[in-house]
């Protein structure tokens, strides 16, 4: 990151809260729903329209817009040469999603770059903004498609770091009375396909002692899942969101059960130990029910610790704001987690009302959105003061 020649570079220009909120409102109309939610699934016409709209907003600000082969939309000062500190998030949504998830970070990044450029700030040419393609992974792609593409591209070597502003999507900040959250790291996410094979049989004529009930085995595993993971790591969480019992008839003992176990933790050792415990529990539950079972890895996203220097810049900006803030771990995946694999990365959260996200009821007070953007701009200015360090490019 570029070295400073004078103290005033630390002071970012004033951003326009009104312009930021107006942009958020206009973007929410693209794919907007009558209930206030947004349908802007990656690759949909609404998603593509939002990307075209964003490019037009970038160009209207006198900035250069471009879209790469993956569909990522970038903006920067024309003829700037970098290296660039990248700011952004994503504008795609889940079906019936909220108007802030991802979109807030992109619109705040646009407002910050726009303000730096309009003020003739000396750091404007070192900033770039992005709306990543398909962060949500609603389709078969698995998510983080745009940031994954960028990490493998030549452009990654032209970046000095990545900062992302986001709503928390959880209840902790609001419940504890904090207005800002500095993200330590992003949890790893392991998913396991589990299939239990028993024997389908008549539910009325087959005594319990003679059943090979795949559903009963699955039930034991689901019932004990919380206890299993929290015995490994008190902060760890797990989930089973769908179970299929076959043949799926009320009066038939299930001959097969299929489900996916998802486990999330910041410590990779916790994920490994929990996986070992899960294998043991599945085997024991299947044996107790007279069944056989298979446990197959479906996907694995490693934990992503944030860069200490960038985290320090975000903390310093929070402290100078005079607002209450705390460190926390992100329990949701973000593009910052993928970017952290190749460049220094950090995140800033603002509260989500009642912890609701991925829903039309997603909400954060406008004053908190504006405040978060101002602190984020300050963090970006501080990050740009760091001496440039390209060790992430050479793999050191």
N, C-alpha and C positions, 0 to 999 in steps of 0.2 A: 504494500500500500504506500502511497506517495508520502514523502516526508513533508513536514510543514516548514514554511519559511517565516511565518509570522502568526502571532496568537489569534488575530481575528478570524483565521480559517476555522477555528473551533466553533464559532458562532454561526449556526445555520440561519438562513433568511426566514422570515415569517411566512408560514403557510396559510392558505385561506381555508378556514373550516367550512365556510359556506360553499365554496367551490367543491371541496371534497365531498360534502354531504349531497350536493346536487348531482355530482357524477355518480355516486352510489345509487341515488334514486333513479337516475336515467338508465343505468345499467340494469337495475332490478326490473325495469319494464320489458327488457328483452327476455322472453321466456317467462314473463310474469304470470302468476295464477290469480284467480279471484280471491283466494284466501290469503293473499299476501306472500305466498311462497314463490319459488322459482323452479321451473323445469328447464335446465340448460345442460343436459347430459352431453358429455364429450362426443363430438362428431355430429350432433343434431344440428338442424338448421338454426335453432336459437343459439347454440354454442358458436357456430361459425359466424352468425350475424354479430354476436358480441365481440368476436375477435376483429371483425372488420370495423366495428364501431370504435374499439379501443385504438386500432391503428389510425383511424381518422382523428381521434382526440389527441393522440401523440403528435400527429402532423399539424394539427391546428395550433398547437403550442409552439410551433417552429422547431420541432424536434424531428429526428429521423426515425421512421418506423420500418421494421422489417419482420418478416415471418420466415422461420427456418423450415426445413423439410419435415420436421415432426409436428409443425403447427404452433410452436412457441412464438409468441409475439413479443418483440423487443422494441425498446425506445431509448435513444441517447442523443446527445448533442451532435449535430452534423459535423463530420470530419474529425471527431474526437478519436484519439488513438489508444486510449487505455494505458495501463490495465484498468479495468472497471470494477468497482464495487457494485455487485448486482443486488437490486432490491426487487421484491415481488412476491407473488404467490400464484393463485390460479383463479380462473373465472368460470370453469365448469362446475356443475352441481350434481348432487344425487337427485333422483326423481322427487318432486315435492320438497325440495331443499329450501334453505334459508337464503336471505339476500346478502348476508355478510360473510359467510364461510368462504375464504379464499378471495372473494371480490374486495373485501375491505383492504387486504394487504396490497392488492394490485392498484386500487384507486389511491391509496395513501402513497404508494411508490410514485405514481404518476404526479400527484400533487407536489411531492417533495422535489422531484426532478424539475418540474415546471417552475417551482418557486426558485430553486437554485439558478436555473437558466435565466429567468426574468430578472433576477437581481444581479446577474453578471458575477455570481459567486465563483471564486477561483477553483472550487472543487467540482463544479457542474460537469466538466468534461471527464471526470473520473467516476461518474455515476452512470449506471445503465439499469433499466427496469425490464421486467419480464412478466408475462402471463403464461405460465406453463400449461401445456396441453395435457388433458386427461390425468389430473391428479387423483380424482375420485376412484377411477377403475370400476365403474358400474358394469361395463361389459366384460369381455373375456381377457382384456389386457392386464388386469391386476393392479392398475393404478401407477402413479408416478412416471407415466410414460414420457412426458416432455422433459422432466429433469433427468431421467435416465439417459435419454438421447443426448442432452447437453453434456452430461458428464463424460460421455464417450467421444465428444466432438472436439475439434481443434480449438473451438472458442473457449473451452474450459481453461485452457492454458493462458488465456488473456484476461482472466478474472482474478482479482485480488481477494475476493471473499464474497459471501452471500449473507444478507440479512432479510428476515421475513417477519412481518407484522401480522398478527392473526387474533381472532377472538379465541378465548380459552376453549370453548366447546365443553366445558365442565363447570361444576358449581363451586370450586374451592375459593377462587378469588373473591367472588361476591359474598359467599358465606362467611369468610373470615375478615371482610372489610378492607380488602386490598383493591387498589385501582390499577395496578400494573403487575405483571408477572414476568420475571426473567427466566428463560428456559435453560435448565442445566443440560438436558439431554432429551432425546426422543426414544421411547421404549422400542425394543425389538418385538417383533410379532411372529410367532411360530404357529402354524396351523397343521393339524394332523387329521387325516381321514381314518375313521375307525369303522370297521365292518365286523359285525358279530353274526356268526352262522349257527343257527339252532335247527329246530325242526317245526314246521307248521303243523298244527293239529287242532282237532275240535276242542274249543274252549270249555264246552260243557261236559265232555266225556273223558277228558284227560286229567287225571289227578295231578296235583302239584308235584308229587314225588316222582312222577313219570314224565314231566315236561322237560323240554329243552328250549326254554323261553328266552329268545334273544332280546325281547323287550324288557324283561326283568333285569337282565345283565346290564343293558343300557341305562336303565333307571338307577341302578346302584352307582354307576360311574358318574352320572349327572348329579346325583344327590351328594356325592362326596367330593365333587370337583373343587369347590371353594376351600374346603378343609385341606385338600391335597396341595394346592398351590400355596396357600398361606402358611403351611407348615414349612415350606421351602423359603419363602420370602413374604414377609407381612405386607409389603406394598404391591405384591403381584396380583394380577387379576386374570380370570379366564372366563370363557363363555362357550356355550353351545346354543346356537340360534335356531337350529332346525334339526329335527329327527325324523327319519323315514322308517316306519315299521312295515314290513312286508309279510304277507300279501296285503295287509291294510284292511282287514275286515273285523268288525266288532266281535264276532264269535269265533275267531281263529287265533290261536296262540301264535305270536309272531315267529316266523322262521328265520327272519333276518332283520337286523337293525343297522342303519347307516347314519352317521352323523360326523360333524367336523368339530374338533376341539381347537379353540384359539386360546393362546396364552401370551401375555404381554408382561415384560419386565425390562428394566433398564440394565440390569446386570446380566451379561451372557451366561454366567455360571448358574444363575437362578433358572434360566431357560433350560439349560442342560439338565440340571437336577430335577426340575419339574417334568421334563420329558421322560427321564428314567422312572420317576415315580408313576407317571401316567401309564407307561408300558406295563409296569408291575400290577397296577390296579386293574387295567383292562384284562390282563391274563387271569387275575384272581376272580374277577367278576364273571368272566366267561366260564371258568372252571366250575364255579359254584352253581351256575345255571346249566351245566352239562353242555356248554357250547364251545366253539372255537372262535378265535378273533384274530384280526390282522390290524396293525397300526402302521400307516404309511404316511411319510411326510408329504404334505401338500405344497407348502410354501414357507419361506423363512426370510424375514427382513431383519437384519442385525440391528442391535441398539446403536444409536448415533449420539455420542457425547458432543456437546457444542464446544467450539473453540474458546479456550480460557481468555484470550485477549479480547475477542469480540464480545464475549459475555461480560468482561470487565467494562467495555465501552458502553454496553447497554445498561449495566448497573450504575455507572457514573451518571448517565443521562437520567435515569430514574431518581437517583439521589438528589440531583440538582433540581428536579421538578418540584420537590417538596411534597410529593404524593406518596401514599403508603404503597410499598411494593414488597415482594418476596420472590425468592427463587422457587421454582417448581419443575417437575418433570412433565413432559407432554405424554399423555396416554394415547394420543392419536398420532397416526403417521402424517408426515408433512414432506413437502419437497425439500425442506431444509435438511431432513435426514439423509436423503439421497445426495444432496449437494455436499454435505459434510464428508462424504467419502473422497472428494477430490479437492475441495477448497475449504478454508476456514469458514465456519457458519455459526449463526446465532439467531435466536428468535425472541420476540417480545409479544406478550399476551395482554389483552384487555379483557375485563370480565364479560361473561355471558349471563344474561338474566336467567336465573333459576337453573343455569347449566344446560339450557336447551340448545341443541344444534341439529343440523340435518332435518329441519322442520320449518314449516311456515311461521312457527312461533318464536323462532330465533330472534333475539333482540339484544342490543347493547345501546345504552343511552347515548344520544348524539354528543353530549359533552365529553363522555369517556372516549368516544371514537376520535374526536378532535384532539383531545389531550394525548391519546396514544400516538397519533400521527406526529404531533409536535415532539414528543419524547423520542420517537423513532428517528425523526430528522436529526435531532441532536446526537443520537447514537451513531448515525451514519457519518456525521461530520467528525466525530471523535475517532471513528474507525479509519477514516481517511488520513488521520494524522500519523498512523503507525508507519514506521519504515517499511518499505516494500519487502516482502518475504516470499520468494517463489519456491520454497522447499516443497510445497504441495504439488508443484508442477513436475519436479524431478523425482518425486517419490521418496524423498528423504524422510 
